[in-house]
Amino acid sequence: MPSITEKRETFRSLHESGCFALPNPWDIGSARYLQHLCFKALATTSAGFAFSHGLPDYAVPRDMMLEHIRELVEASDLPVNADFENGYADDPESLAENVRLCVATGVAGLSIEDSTGDKERPLYEIDHATSRIEAARSAIGDAILVARTECFLVGRTDLDEVTRRLRAFADAGADCLYAPGVREREDIVRLVRALAPKPLNVLISSPGGLTMSDAAALGVRRVSVGGALARAAWGGLIRAATELAEQGTFGGFADAAEHGKLDQFFTEDAKLR
């Protein structure tokens, strides 16, 4: 198992050139299998983890999330980026303390959003949001700080505002920038150019859009999938279970992974830990 320092060095180097995929496991088993597939790093998914515990997204308490992050970090040889939502705090001082707790789990990076959780006022004002990123920077040490703006997700799709926020976060010390919901190629190129040399993360969580090659050609440094892998697993369960409940048939099991192959994988994988 590489040391925390080695994982962080590896993770930082991934952001310096090229474009890498950052899949999001939601438990130890999915993390181990993604490592087996030779991905270079992993990221947690707050939504995927919440759903696995019968909770909606953003309903997982801080300490429960920290324990989950630690579990995935300890389960994998790969660097792990934590989806740390909005840092579980409004004020910069409390945010900094929570970032320290997250860094102590051994993560190679963590993401902080500018969302408030308040539907009437969904985003922090830019000055306050920037102060929060400065506070996170002061507490994060040698881990990668990813600053997210949720503009697109709350219906504020003006690219100028998105760019202003991300540039302010970059100036405040963020190592990587992220605006989930940006999809148009020209918008991605504008963000890449506006934020250079800082790397841009793009979320691709549905079929029919960009490929990894497309993202790389646009100058994107990393591509995450958010809760999409967890939702793909849920999709299989829902289809098979709904068919069984409503029709009494078992056609939904046709695409199920074979028990023997899964059992063999985890038998061999356990020897590596």
CORHU-V129557 format. One record per helix or strand of 2 or more residues. SS is the DSSP state (A for helix, B for strand). FROM is the first residue (numbers start at 1). TO is the last residue. If there is no record, write none. Layout:
# CORHU-V129557
ss: (SS;SS)
from: (FROM;FROM)
to: (TO;TO)
This chain:
# CORHU-V129557
ss: (A;B;A;B;A;A;B;A;B;A;B;A;A;B;A;B;A;B;A;A;A)
from: (4;20;28;41;46;62;79;92;109;126;144;152;159;176;185;199;212;222;228;251;259)
to: (14;23;36;43;52;75;83;103;113;140;148;154;171;178;195;203;217;224;247;255;270)
